[in-house]
Amino acid sequence: QVQLIQSGGGLVQAGDSLTLSCVVSGRTFNNMYGMGWFRQAPGEGREFLAVSTWNTGIRTYGESVKGRFEISTDGKNTVFLQMNNLRPEDTAVYYCAAASFISREAANYNYWGQGTQVTVSS
């Protein structure tokens, strides 16, 4: 019933900015609290990027993107990840996800978006 639909990926050049969106349907107060973003490069595990409550009262970032990426929401059904000063090493499949609490661990997330490719050229 819960669906997370992502958009906004694509090919950009180093130094560019890009914003990803994640539209959530079927959300209720008791099935998600933390909205997170992860990424996965080929041959690697899913790396934590950011997590936020829907009102952005709590926001936490992974060290590799702290200061460059920002998570936000519209307070209703959409979560965003604004990515600034992109680097080739940011190239990966990006996923949004929902958990019942704030967490940095992918295993704690119960719902996942379909993923979207972000490729940063040099």
C-alpha positions as CSV (number, residue, x, y, z in Angstrom):
1,Q,0.0,0.0,0.0
2,V,2.8,2.4,0.8
3,Q,4.7,3.6,-2.3
4,L,7.7,5.8,-2.6
5,I,8.1,7.2,-6.2
6,Q,11.4,8.9,-7.0
7,S,12.3,11.4,-9.7
8,G,15.1,13.9,-10.5
9,G,18.1,11.8,-11.3
10,G,20.2,12.2,-14.4
11,L,23.6,13.2,-15.8
12,V,25.3,16.3,-14.6
13,Q,28.8,17.8,-14.6
14,A,31.1,18.1,-11.6
15,G,30.2,21.2,-9.6
16,D,26.6,21.1,-10.6
17,S,23.6,20.9,-8.3
18,L,20.7,18.4,-8.6
19,T,17.5,17.9,-6.5
20,L,15.9,14.5,-6.1
21,S,12.3,14.1,-5.1
22,C,10.4,11.2,-3.4
23,V,6.6,11.3,-3.4
24,V,5.1,9.1,-0.7
25,S,1.6,7.6,-0.9
26,G,-0.2,5.6,1.8
27,R,1.6,7.4,4.6
28,T,0.1,7.3,8.1
29,F,1.5,8.6,11.4
30,N,2.2,5.1,12.6
31,N,4.1,3.6,9.6
32,M,6.9,6.1,9.1
33,Y,8.7,8.7,11.1
34,G,12.2,9.1,9.6
35,M,12.6,9.7,5.9
36,G,16.0,8.9,4.6
37,W,18.2,9.0,1.5
38,F,20.8,6.3,0.7
39,R,23.0,5.6,-2.3
40,Q,24.7,2.5,-3.7
41,A,27.6,2.4,-6.1
42,P,28.4,-0.7,-8.1
43,G,29.8,-3.5,-5.8
44,E,29.2,-1.4,-2.7
45,G,26.6,-1.5,0.1
46,R,24.0,1.2,0.6
47,E,25.6,4.3,2.1
48,F,23.6,6.5,4.5
49,L,23.3,10.1,3.3
50,A,20.6,11.9,5.3
51,V,17.4,11.3,7.4
52,S,14.8,13.7,8.5
53,T,11.5,13.8,10.4
54,W,8.6,15.1,8.3
55,N,8.7,18.5,10.0
56,T,12.5,18.6,9.7
57,G,12.8,18.9,13.5
58,I,15.5,16.3,13.4
59,R,18.0,16.0,10.5
60,T,21.1,13.9,10.4
61,Y,23.7,13.6,7.6
62,G,26.4,11.2,6.6
63,E,29.9,12.5,6.8
64,S,30.7,12.2,3.1
65,V,27.9,14.6,2.1
66,K,27.6,16.9,5.2
67,G,27.7,20.5,4.1
68,R,27.0,19.7,0.4
69,F,23.6,17.9,0.6
70,E,20.4,19.0,2.3
71,I,17.3,17.0,3.1
72,S,13.9,18.7,3.2
73,T,10.2,17.9,3.0
74,D,7.1,19.7,2.0
75,G,5.6,18.6,5.3
76,K,3.0,16.5,3.5
77,N,4.0,13.8,1.1
78,T,7.3,14.7,-0.6
79,V,10.9,14.5,0.5
80,F,13.8,16.2,-1.3
81,L,17.5,15.8,-1.4
82,Q,19.3,18.9,-2.7
83,M,22.8,17.9,-3.8
84,N,25.3,20.7,-4.3
85,N,28.9,20.8,-5.7
86,L,28.6,17.3,-7.1
87,R,31.7,15.2,-7.7
88,P,32.3,12.1,-9.9
89,E,32.5,10.0,-6.7
90,D,28.9,10.9,-6.0
91,T,27.9,8.7,-9.0
92,A,25.5,6.0,-7.7
93,V,21.9,4.9,-7.6
94,Y,20.1,7.0,-5.0
95,Y,17.2,5.7,-2.9
96,C,14.7,7.3,-0.7
97,A,13.3,5.2,2.2
98,A,11.0,5.3,5.2
99,A,11.6,4.0,8.8
100,S,9.6,4.0,12.0
101,F,12.3,5.9,13.7
102,I,15.4,8.0,13.0
103,S,18.3,5.7,11.9
104,R,21.5,5.7,9.9
105,E,21.1,2.0,9.1
106,A,19.5,0.7,5.9
107,A,18.2,-2.4,7.6
108,N,15.9,-0.3,9.8
109,Y,14.0,1.1,6.8
110,N,10.8,-0.6,5.9
111,Y,9.9,1.0,2.6
112,W,12.1,1.9,-0.3
113,G,11.8,3.9,-3.5
114,Q,12.7,2.4,-6.8
115,G,16.0,4.1,-7.0
116,T,17.3,6.7,-9.5
117,Q,20.7,6.9,-11.2
118,V,22.8,10.0,-10.7
119,T,25.9,10.3,-12.8
120,V,28.4,13.0,-12.4
121,S,30.9,13.6,-15.2
122,S,34.3,15.3,-14.8
